[in-house]
């Protein structure tokens, strides 16, 4: 930075900015807030969107790099560079955020936000990003590490028409009739052995995580999810893949790690030419 740049920072009105009293992000206070906002404002716009998205996860939650990359990608947060896979670009952006100390890399190579940065991202994201409850403008909903998730799930269905992201664990049942705009759905550790019939309404779904779930069969309607790009069945109890899987022409990632119960893989998977 030049001398003029530093003088501009010193004279910035941001040093007078304070968190509104009504904000739930109580940990951001005092003299640290302006510095955080300056660091955030210095980010390119594409990195701002990515860092705010991370607030959908609970504090201290360790994000697997590959899962975060795929979710960013399915929401269109990563722009396509000529002759470069979006996954490569996303990993470059993550490294940039790590170098800027906006994201921490843990000892086991996972990622997480510092609590104060999580508060900042939550404040900027506003009601568009929500834990537990939904508002009319909620687009990204997380029920991870939430007590009485089943109750909140039923309440959320009333405002589900705008929800683009839904993250949850250990749901015993779920209906998707009202979640027609979902792009990203994570049902890790889902307890039922099959998905409900309403699953076919998720025509815009791009990311489906059923890892560690009890799901043994996928419905034939899976073939109608033409926009699906990521399907993770790792560590699940899946026993067979339906022939309709061959219709998923946009599928880029199929996770089958440690699917010990898998007995039958259809020949139609050879048509999935976009698989990485």
Secondary structure, DSSP 8 states (H G I E B T S, - for coil): --HHHHHHHHH-GGGG----TT-S-TT--TTHHHHHHHHHHTS-HHHHHHHHHGGGS-TT--B-HHHHHHHHHHTT-S--BTTB-HHHHHHHHHHHHHHTTSSEE-TTS-EE--HHHHHHHHHHHGGGEEES---TT--EEE-TT-TTHHHHHHHHGGGGGG--EEEEE--S----TT-TT-SEEEEET--SSB--GGGGG-TT--EEE-TT----B--GGGGG-TT--EEE-TTS---B--GGGGG-TT--EEE-TT-TT--B--GGGGG-TT--
